[in-house]
């Protein structure tokens, strides 16, 4: 059996308890131990807005991983990054994109996996009403999933309440935030930090499984670990008018070490796009 990282110790650069989701997967599939690294990943961006993310999600998660390697304790490191917004194929559905990035500093290879999932409670709202806030909280799985509340128009980035999980906390945070906002309103949003959001943690678990399986897959040419999808080609045709849409048509599998690549049709078996999702049929 190909298990290149069996008995390896892999550092995880995180502040938000992601080891809970990742470590059991890496242990069962790779036989590797995941160990938390003390890395302040919030300096690269925070969901709550105090620190904006400057680069792309992929650039950010790569930098997180490099920060872990720079600690000097491990030859292997992991980091993850999440992004939230419209689904790329279904724009009216909120989406959680998770990237899990791995660096093997001995082989000098970088491997990453990504997942787009609609398993998210991602949402936000401006409010001045406690009953309205309570109604919103019920829609986003409160209190098992925490909320963030801050002034709607804020100058002091310290005026923010994170990880709110009680009705008393909701009421207090709302009152204080309204008083501190120039327009008298509060901004409430789902707390998307992994340790405050079980839905997100489950998606991180999914991408951990995908990456672990990829690390256990050798290149058919050079036998290096990490064989998997490197990029995609778009242009899947509409089933009615044959217009080439933005949907993925083909997946290009490749090696992270050598130049070996193979192209194949998308693995989920979808051969065409429904006319309702076509910009020509449904502009």
Secondary structure, 3 states (H helix, E strand, C coil): CCCCCCCCEEEEEECCCCHHHHHHHHHHHHCCEEEEEECCHHHHCCCCCCCCCCCCHHHHHHHHHHHHHHCCCCCEEEEEEEEEEECCCCCCCEEEEEEEEEEECCCCEEEEEEEEECCCCCCEEEECCHHHHHHHHHHCCCCCCCEEEEECCCCCCCCEEEEECCHHHHHHHHHHHHHHCCCCCEEEEECCCHHHCHHHHHHHHHHHHHHHHHHCCECCCCCCECCEEEEEEECCEECCCCCECCCEEEEEEECCCCCCEEEEECCCCCCCECHHHCCCCCC
